[in-house]
Amino acid sequence: MTQRAAFFDIDGTLTSDNVWKGIMDFSKARGESRATHYFFLATHYPTYLLRRMHVLSETTFRKWWGGHLPWYFRGYDDKQMKVLADWVAHEHVKRLAREDVLIKLREHLDHGNTVALVSGVATPIVEAIAAMWQVPHAIGSPAEKRNGHYTGGMSGEPCIDEQKAIYIRKYFGERKIDLDLKNSFAYADSYSDLGMFEMVGKPVAVYPDLKLAALAKERGWGMVGEVKEE
């Protein structure tokens, strides 16, 4: 029997700010890896400026930024990663939650829909956020581990842009959960999530950027929240 699903992006959708800032805050609060923090910023803020100047594509910028976030927990074992993930969920993400979008998430849970959080941050962090909100499925980026410790790299592409739809299909396919995608929902805030939107029959633009808002209006998609000015 097929199941109706609801897929929720986190950054800018369920929250008003980015999850990755919580990873940085955790590291700074504990005085860990200051060299890593400054090197990360020195490496990536120039790419932010290049993106603003339209020299670097949004996709490339997001891929580099998301792909290098595991630098912050390089060398961690599973126990250390759980401490980080739980802290990010409860001390950072929880206070940034958009209550109107959480209401939508709870409605889907109450209706018995298959609900999943889908995000570019590492899977253990997505799992901690999902557990906090009692969401049964969590799909994130595959941070690499060797000999029980995180290497600071990725074992695959970050779960961003078109990869979100790929990872969703892979996750539920491996679990042999048959989804009724035509009657399923996707909630996200960015045009870059187009692959996830087009995978379902009921896309919902949440606090959308200008490009996504225009597309949602053109295609008659649902919308939650005001349009974000760029």
C-alpha positions, 0 to 999 in steps of 0.5 A: 500500500502506498503512503502519502508523505510530507518532506520538510527542508529545515534551513529557512523552512522549519527554522528562521536561520541556518543549522550550520551556525549551530555547529559553529556555535557549539565549537566556539562555546567549547573552545574547540578547533579555533583554527578550523573555525577561522580556516573555514571562514577564511576559505568560504567567505570569499566564495560568499562574496563571489556568489553575491557578485554572480561570479560563483553559482548558488549550487557551487557555493552551497556544495562547497559550504555544505561539503566542508562543514564536517571539518568541524567534527573531524575526529569525533566518535559516535558519542561525541557526535551525539553530544554535538547533534543534540546540542545543535537541535535543542540549543540552536534549532529549537529557538529558531523554529517557525511555529506556523510551519511546525503546525503543518508538520504536526498536522501531517504527523497527526494524519498518519502521513510519512514525514521526513526532514531533509537537509544538507547538514550531516545525517546525525544532526538531522536525526537529532532534530527529527527526534526532537520533533518526533519525526520518524525519518531523517535524511541528511548529508553522508559525513564520512567515518573511518574506524569509528571516527569522522574524517572531516569529509563526505562519503557522497554528495551533500544532500542539497539542491537536486540531490535531495530528491535523489536521497529521498528516493534512495532512503525510502527505496532501501526501506521498501516504503512505497510512497504515493508521491503524486499526493505527497507534499514538499515544504522548502524555502528556496528555488534550489529545492526545485527537484524536491518540489517537482518530485511531489504533487503538492509543493508548498513554498515556505517563506520563499525567495523571490525566484521561488515565489514567482514560480509558485505563483505561476504553477499554483503551488501552496505558500506559507509565510511572506516572500524573502526580499533578496 
